[in-house]
Amino acid sequence: MKTGSMNTSPALTMNHCNYYLPTRIIFGVGCFEKIGDCLKNFPGKRVLLVTGMNAMKKKGYIDKAIKLLGDYAVEIFDRVEPNPSTEIIKDGIEFATEKRSEIIIGMGGGSALDVGKVIAIIVKNGGKLENHLKKPEKINTPPLPYVTVPTTAGSGGEVTKFATVWDKKNLKKNSLAHNFMFPKIALVDPTMTLGLPPDVTAASGLDALCHSVEACWAKTSNMISDTFALESIRLITANLHGAFSEPDNLHFRENMMKASLYAGLAFSNTRTTAAHSVSYPLTLRFGIPHGLACATTLIEFMKFNYHAAKEKINLILNAIGANNLESGCKKLEKLMNDLKIPTSLSQMGLNRDDIDILVNEGFTQGRVENNPREVTEAGLRKILEAIF
């Protein structure tokens, strides 16, 4: 990693740092082949593979996993949807309980990884999911052994303790987070992302970019999280368009997988900030994919936060390859244009009246408070008007 520029920054030479990550990480081309070996130190032979409804089947990854786990009895829960609902997760918990699952593997994008986390923790702790969402402190038993196999370069969920639960009936985004929820092992194989569709590559890559940028300027950042965040930003801005344009180019895919992992290592300890907070109603109300929803406000929040977090944002700009705020914003705008994604709310199909909804529902506890500059309703409205 390029860390030389970080030694002179007062923001990064703090005397105190608290960083925690208990997940064992196995990274490399072809490391998925080691999945059977990864399970040998866990008790039990009944495995539940948690995955999405289509992609893993079409690519043959489910069949390959079953073959590699030849000594294990493997059950498949393949009902995970994008932005998984409370109902689907509860079905997964019930399925794992019925099958007496002893080991959980989450394989797929961020949604599959999140569902696997929740199943692993709730099966061991019992009780209703809704109650744990309200009072995660009631979780007092370690989960079933949980292994993550990410197949997109974006969520970073393979190394975090967070799981998102979408209440689609009440249009509310919930999170479950506990130190017990860090996966035991993350098996991160760049070949699993080869051939991802360009739109998925773009959305997931922008999600990782938002994770790393927000982790760097977050109030909770520290010198270790900053190291991962800044390297992630460098890798994404240098490789995302290549992965988008050449879906089977392993060089770009490997660098994006590193970038996503590093972003996860960063925000696993910092959480995210206001850009993520505003993204939730964009996804729930208007169906905007999560990564795009986060990226929509990122540039405006960079401008908004600049004077409150000047040292940190200058480091971010340096990682982007920019000399100042204006050129950095232009570089990010060019990246989004190159990825052929909408960059305004109107291009996404929103009406000006929808800004009221985003202002009313865009303040997520634990995210907005983590932003380096206070966000008021008036301030958020100004940001949203600027990108309408």
Buried (B, 14 or more C-beta within 10 A) or exposed (E): EEEEEBEEBEBBEEEEEEBEBEBEBBBBEEBBEBBBEBBEEBEBEBBBBBBBEEBBBEBEBBEBBBEBBEEBBBBBBBBBBBBBBBBBBBBBBEBBEEBEBBBBBBBBBBBBBBBBBBBBBBBBBEEEBEEBBEEBEEBEEBBBBBBBBBBBBBBBBBBBBBBBBBBBEEEBBBBBBBEBBBBBBBBBBBBBBBEBEBBBBBBBBBBBBBBBBBBBBBBBBBBBBBBBBBBBBBBBBBBBBBBBEEBEBBEBBBBBBBBBBBBBBBBBBBBBBBBBBBBBBBBBBBEBBBBBBBBBBBBBBBBBBBEBBBEBBBBBBBBBEBEEBEEBBEBBEEBBEEBEBBBEBEEBEBEEEBBEBBBEBBBBEEBBBBBBBEBEEEBBBEBBEBBE
